């Protein structure tokens, strides 16, 4: 067995050393400046590690933004392959990790994936000489092919160099049968790191579907995962939940999807299976503002749902129409009312600083957020990440300039609007956060909902961060 272990090839899957970030392709968020966004487990790497283990590899996962010594691990683990997730806000430093790897492990094959490559893969492949392969699109099948030893020209979905020429093998079709994927390799991460921001309980992310048909102006979901919603079967999802409960003792979950409740029958079936299993779990999910009804909300609560997040984006109907959101303010009002009726907490998302934003539309958004009176809220500053319609629009209308930076994505603005400067947007952003969270009625409401000292400490810490933020 020992000799067999030594014969195994090795792959290191990493989030490179950087500020703490959530690197899911749709949501590339530095978390330090964001009030209620905790670090999430590297689910993409956990899936890829499971694929590698199925292929007979020894796999190691590390999120170096949360700790660890990258250079020491390279020297000790001696990977045959290194795969990193490259995020737009940390693009240059992420690629520098490959140079470090090549200096320490001369023969390591370096692989990069990430939404940043939707627009600039060819250029990066040409100039980044320490990068051997870029995975373009969904990575699981592509990595399986790479590790099997196929010639690069026969692997769809990659950029690579043939001598000095950069070649692209064409886009790989999306994975239709998500049940065919192995469960994420949770045994390779410290699950205790990833906790709910309110109660401090360990929380697992379960990816239940991929894809979104709505093509929102600012969002990467459709470019990254396609317009077709590909759902795992409720039975397959329940199997992963059971593994988390029985093997890892995890009973809190975030059901991650680009859009959770677009198929009512599927939601109802999943909820019924959870209820029938007798598992005592709690979970949260996202929802559109026009796809929920009372029957669904009641069933979700019975199955353990205690929070839904809603992408509201703006309190101005004109802004919603311009970004192609395809919802109305009344849709939002109704959905919030439905979930509140069944005791499910609400987490609303808003975006400030889209191209048509004015001081007046920001005030509309603040007023609407206060009217909805949700439990949690995030006011993001609009960030035109490459691959979005927003990015193309910003380039076409000269909103992107030499000062554009994604380092503080979703916190400090990356671009001006047609009528507001970045500094003006940032002041309005801070005003929105303070005006919502520092209301005496809101503070009193949240204090009455606290059920433990740990919860009190976490709310207190968030409150202090709010008061002290620059």
Secondary structure, DSSP 8 states (H G I E B T S, - for coil): -HHHHHHS-EEEEEE-SSS-EEEETTEEEE-TT-TT------HHHHHHHHHHHHTT-EEEEEETTSS--HHHHHHHH--SEEEEE--GGGHHHHHHHHHHHHHHSTT-EEEEE-TTHHHHHHHHHHH-TT--EEE-S--HHHHHHHHTT--GGGSTTEEEEETTEEEE-------S-GGGS----GGGS-GGG-B-TTT--BEEEEE-EE--SS--TT--HHHHH-SS-EE--HHHHHHHHHHHHHHH---EEEEE-SSSSS-HHHHHHHHHHHHHHT---EEEEEE-TTS--HHHHHHHHHTTEEEEEEEEE-S-HHHHHHTT----HHHHHHHHHHHHHTT-EEEEEEEE--TT--HHHHHHHHHHHHHHT-SEEEEEE----TTSHHHHHHHHTT---TT---TTTTTS-SS--SS--HHHHHHHHHHHHHHHHT-HHHHHHHHHH--SHHHHHHHHHHHHHHHH--
